[in-house]
Amino acid sequence: MLVKETVYILCIFVLVSLLKQCLSLDVTVSTCNLWNFMFNWDIRKHRIAELIRESNSDIVAFQEVRSDFYEEHSQVLELKKLLPEYRWAVWRTANTVAQSDNFIQNLWAKEGIGVLSKRPILTMNMQSLPNHGGPDTNKRIALHVSISLDRNTVLNLVAVHFSYHRQQQCHNSAAILEYIRLKQMKNVIIVGDFNTYMDYDAPVRVFTDRVVTPSNPCYQEMKTPSDKAQTARVLMMDTWIHSSSKGEGLTFSNMPTPGYESRPDRILVTRQSFKVKLTRLSGNGTTYKSKYQGSIKLKRVRSLIRNAFYTFQGYTGFSCDHDCGPRGVCRCGMCVKGDNSERCDLPNCNECNGYLFGIFISYSFVLALSILSFLYALLRVLVVSSKFSPETFFSIMGCTCCLFNPQLYSFQRLSSRHRSLRIFAPIVRLPPMVLLICALILIIFLLFIGDNFFQTGLETASLIMDEEFFPSDHLMYTARLEMKS
């Protein structure tokens, strides 16, 4: 009897556990700094989309999101096209990016914050964060979206990108807490780039400490008129610290050295609402470099040719459309390894001047003609060879394509309206094997000449900075959360 009761109790315990597991509500949230349009955005976005899909995130918050001047197109929309499972997308801009007259084309005039979500976005609100002075004159905003997890559960996600100035970060934290208090928000997730330094985490401790003491450098900024921001602060926790993940969780690098050195990317959640199940970092560049290195090199060669064409058209002073950083220099509109003493703007770059572009066009025409002559001669050799025993030839080739019909290659005298084609008559009348050998020799000669003549330009295109092999200068941070019942 005792055994039956024990088995009965165990069965009830297992059923309750399974029921609890089925009823548990999980949500996966990620944050990713898009690095605006730095270094081949049209290539990087494919790897970022892969990272998002691999993370299986329900919601992804983005910082440094660029859009056009009229905010009709943005990087968030481009990612949404690559990730159709994310049906909801919002973004808001905070600043108009300073432009230069040297830019020939610029599609990314504004910068801000965005969110992609698989779950329905119910409402969206942009909150401007006050600027209390300091060296950082950029406007800062918080993007608040309410997201439906099920019929009875609504999640309040606040996406942020704090100032890089320490004291201004304190003001940002105070403003966010006051906003949460005024809105009486529940199930809160604050996610984004807090610009936190390893030796200055006071703005984050404003959210996670139970009491902000005078030892916290942000103490003065926390004295709100109502002084009720304390109630919101005690509810927040840092998901990385409360997870089982090992390490410091560093996500930002002053690439390529000294390596990952800070943890600005955070996901903070209300203590009473969430339990952290898993955290992970992704996007260290290894896969991106191995998979997209060829695409990056090809794009740089195309950029070299395009900028040489601009010089040929008479454009001057064209430079790179973004900062190359302390270890790079701009040449021909591309960032390459070097120092500022090697910088040159069009038309002063020898490897992409107008004269060189004219030579390139002539060279390309002759090379293309040589390749076509080679293919034509090869086809004629095959046709002539097939005349000895067409059945045997067709059986060897495995096809009976009309291109191998010898009757198609009996050349007649050109009509009067095709007299302009007579310049090609010497090529057509050459014995096919002679034409084949001559075309092959000419192709090899042209490739040798081209390798030497365009060597400087090819070397410039191949001097790729280490930073260019990263999908972003921030790792993507993901946290899987369980809603507490």
N, C-alpha and C positions, 0 to 999 in steps of 0.2 A: 504494500500500500504506500509505504514511504517512497519507494522507487517511482511509482506512478505519479505521485505528487511532485517529486523532483523533476521528472521529465516534463510534466505539465507546466511547471513554473519556468523551466528553461525554454520551452516552446513559446510561452507568452513573452519572455524576455527577448527572444530572437525576433518575434513578430513585431514587437514594439520598436526594436532597433531598426528593422527593415522599413517599417512605416515612417519612422523619424528620418531615415536616410532619403526616402522617396519624397518626403515633404520638405526637406531642406532646400533652401533657395540660394543657389550659388550665382555669383556674378564675377566676371574677370575684367579687370580694368588695366589699361596700359597708358603710359605717357611717352611721347617721342618728340624731341626737338628736331624739326625738319631741316634746320641749318639753312633756312631760306632757300635760295636757288644756287647756293655754292656748288661748284664742281659737278657739272653734268647732271642737273636735276632730272632731265628726261631719261637718264639711265638709272640714277639712284632710286627714283620712285618705284621702279620694278622690284628692287631688293627690299625697300621699305614695305611694299605691299606683301612680299613673301614673309617678312618678319611678322607682320600683323596676322597673316593667315596662320602661320606656325604657332603663334601665341594663343590662338583661338579666343581672342578677346571679344567681349561683348561691347565694350566701349573703349575708344582710344581718344585721348586728348593730345593735341598738337600745339607746339609753340613755334614762333618764327614762321608763321604761315604767311606766304605772300599771295597777293591777289592783284588784279589789274586796277586801274585808277577808279573805275566805276563799280568795282566789287561785283562784277557779273561772272567772273571766272577766278578760280583760286586753286592752290595746290591740293586743298582738301577735295575739291571736285575731281581733280585728276586721279587722286587715289581712289575715290568712290567708283570711278569708271573701271579701275582695275580690280575693285572689290565689290561686286554688285550685291553681295550678301549684306553689306552695310547700307541699309535703305535710307537711313536718316543721317543728314549732314548739316552742320551749322558752322559758321565762322564769323568773326567780327574783327575789324581792323582797329588798331590803336594809333598807328603813325603812318604818315606819308614819308616814304624813304627819299632821302636827298638824291637828286639826280644830277647827272653831268651832261653838258652839251656835247661831249665827245661820244656819247652812246648813240649808235646807229639804230638800235632797236632795244626796247625795254618793255616787257610785258608785266613786270612785277613791281608796281609802283607803291603798294601799301603792304603793311605787315601787321599781324595780329595773332589771334588764337582761334583754334577750330576743334571740332569734335565730330567723330564718326561713331555711329551706334547701330547695332543690330536690333536693339530694343527700341520701342517707340519713344521719341522725344515729344513730350507733352507741351512744355513751355520753354522759352529761352529768354534770358535777360542779361544785358551787358551792364556791368557796374564799373564806372570809372573810379580809379584809386587816386586820391589826392596826392599831388606832388608838393612836398614841403621844402623844396630847394635842394641844392647840392649839384654835383657835376653831372648827374644823370638827368637830362632834360626830356628823355623819352616819356611819352604818356604810357601809363600802365592800366590795364583793365582786368577784370575778372569776368569770365563767361559762365553764367549759372544756367544749367539745363536740368529740368526735372524729367526723369526717365521712368517709364512704367516697366516694372519687372513682372508683375502679374496684376490681377484685378484689384488686389488690396494693398499692394506694396509699390510705393513710389520712392525712387532714389534721387537725392539732390546732389548733383555733381558740380563742383566749382573748379573750373580750369583756370590756372594762373600762370603768369610769367613775371616774377618779381624783379625789382630793380637790382642792378649790380652794386649800387651804393649801399653800404651797410646800414646807415641810419635810415635811409629811405625804405629799406627792407622792413624795418620795425614798423614804420608807418603803414606799409602794405599789409602786414599781419594784423595790426590793430583795425584797419578798415575792413578786412575780410571778417574778423570776429564780430564786429559791430553789425555788419550786413547779415550774418547768420542769426544774430540775436534778434534783430528787427524783423526778419522774415520768419522767426520761430521755426527754423528748419530742423527736420529730423532725417535720419539715415543719410548723413552728410559724408561726402568724399571730396577732399580737397586734393587736387592732382595737378602736377605741372613742374615747371622749372623754377625752383625757389632761389636759384643763384647762390646756394649756400656754400660757404667756405668751411674747410675742416676746422679752422681755428675760430669760427664765428657762426655758431648754430643758434644764436639767441632768437632770431625771428621764428625758427621752427619750434623752439622750446616754449614760445608764447602759446602755441597750440597744445603742446604735449605736457607741460608742467602743470601740476595742480594749482600752484600759486606762483605768480610772477613776483619774485622778490627784488629788492633793490640791487642785488648782485647781477641781475640780468640787464644788459645794456639797453634793452627795449622797455625797461620799467617805466620811464617817463612817458613814452608814447601810449602806454596802456591805460593811462588815467583819462578815461572817457568821461563825458559830462554825467552820464548815468552810472558809470563804474560798474556796469553789469556784464561786461564782456567776459568776466571771470567764469560765468556759468557755462558759456560755450567752450571755453578753453579746456576744462577738465575732462571733456568728453572725447578728445582727439587722441589718437595713437599713431605712431609711425609704423607702417606695415612691415618694413624691412626688419626693424628691431624686434618686432613681435612674431617673426617667422622663424622657421628652422634653418634658413639659409645661412651658410657660413661666409665669413669674410666681411669686409667693411661696406660692400655694396656700392663701390665707387663707379660713377657713370660718366664722368667728364674727364677728358684728357687734353692737355695742352700739346696736341699731337705734333710729331711722333714721340717727343720726349717732354717731360720725364715720365710719361705714362699716365694712367688714370690716377687722379690726385684729389678729387672731391666728389661729393654726393649731392649735387643740386636737384636731381630728379627724385621727387618724393610722391608717395601716395599716403595721405593721412585720412583716417576714418574715425567716426564716432565710436567710442569704446563700447557703448551699450547696444550698438546695432550690428556690429560685424565681428567675425572671427576670421583671422588670417589662416588660410589653408596652404598657400604656396606663393613664393615669390621667385622671380627669375630675371636675369639680364640677358640681352641678346643684341647682336649687331656689332661685333668686334672687328669686322672687316675681312676676316679670313675667307669666308665664302664669297663675299662680294668681289674681292680681288681675283679669286680663281675663276669665277663664273663670268665676270663682266670686264675683265682686263682687255680682251680683244675689242669690245665695243668702245671702251674708253679711248684706246689708241686710234681706232678708226675715226672717232669723232674729232680727235685732235688734228688728224691729218685733214679732215674736211674743213675744220676751222682755219687751218693754215691756208688752204686754197681759197676759202671764202674771203679771208682778210686780204689776201693778195689781190683778189678781184676788186675789193673795195678800193685798194690803193690804185689799181689800174683805172678805176672810174674817177679818181681824183679826190677821194676822201682823205682827210688828214687828221692827225691827233687822236685816232681811235685807240682806246686802251682797253684793258680788261674790265668786264662789267661787275667785278667784285674784288675785294681786297685779297691779295695773294698771301698775306701773312708775313711773319718775320723771316721765314726761311724760303720765301719764293719771290720771284720777280716777273714782271709782265713783259712778254715779248710777242709781238704779232697778235695781241689780243688773247694770249694764253698765259696761264701761270706755269712757270717752269722753275726748277731748282736753280738757285743762284742768289745774288745779292743785288741791291738797288743800283750798283754801278753798271750792271749789265742790262738795265731796263731800256726799252726803246718803244716808241709809239710810231704808228704809221705816219708818213711813208718811210721812216728812217731805219726800218729793220731790213737788213740785207736779204734775209731768208724769205721775205714775203713782199717784195717791192713790185711795182707795176711792170717793170722790164722783165722780171723773172716770170710773172704770170703770162706775159706774151710768149715767152720761150716755152712755158709749160703747155700752152694751148697748141702751139706748133708741134711740139714733141708728142703730145697725146694724139694728134691727128695722124702723124707719120706712124706711130706705134700701132694705132688702131688699123690703119691701112695694111700694115705689115702682117698683123694677125689675121685679117680677113683674107689676104693673099695666101697665107699659109693654109688656112682652112679650105679655101677654094682649090688650091693645088692638091691637098690631101684628098678631097672629095673626087677630083679628077683621076688621081692615082687609083682610088678604089673602083671608080667606074671603068677605067681602062682595064684594070686587073680582072674585073668581073666578066669582060668580053671573052676571055679564054674559055671559061666554063661557068656560065651564069648560075646553073643549078647548084654546082658545088659551092660557089661563093655564097649564094643565098642560104644554103644549109649550114655553112660555117657561121655566118653572121646571125642566123636565127631569125631573119626577117626578109620580107619581100617588099620593102618600102619603095614607093615610086622614085625616091631620090636615087636609087641604084639602077634605074632603067637607063641603059646606054643611049637610047634614042633621044632622051632629053638633053643630051650634051653634044648634039651635032649643030655647031654654030653656023648661022647663015650670015649673009652680008647685011650690015645694018641699014635700016630704012633711012630716008632723008630726014625724018623728024627725030632720029636718034643719033644724028651725026656728031652731036656734042660728046657722045660717049666714046668716040674714036680714040681719045687719049688713053683709054684703058686697053686698046687693042693689042699693044705689045705684051702686056701682062697675060691677056687671054690666050695669045698665040704661042706663048712660050711652052716648051715641053713640060708637062706637069711635074716630073721629077726635078728638073732644073729649077722651076719656080718654087717647089717645095724647099729645096736646099737653100736657095737664095733668100727666101722669106725667113727661114729658120736662122740663118746667119745674121740677117738684118735685125731680127728680134733680139737675139743675144747681144748684138752690138749696142742696140738702143737701150736695153736694160743695163748694160755696163755703163754707158754714158749717163743715163738717168741717175744711177746710183751715185755717181761721182758729182754730177752737176747739181743735183738736188739734195746732196748729203747734209748740208747745213740745216736745211729746213726739216728734214727727217729727224735729225738729231734733236732739234728744238721740240718737235712733236713727241719725241720719246723721253724727254726729261720730265717725267711725271713726278709730282710731289707725292710723298707718302700719304698726305692728307686726302689726296684725290681717290685713294683706294678704300675709303670708308664711306658707308652709306650715310653717316651723320657724324658730327663731332661729339654727340651724346649717345650712350647706349640706350636702347629702349628698355624701360622698366615695366614689368608686368606683375600684378598681384591678383591671385584668385581668392575671393572672399566668400564667406558664408554668412547669410543673414541670420541673426539670432532670432529665435521665436519669441 
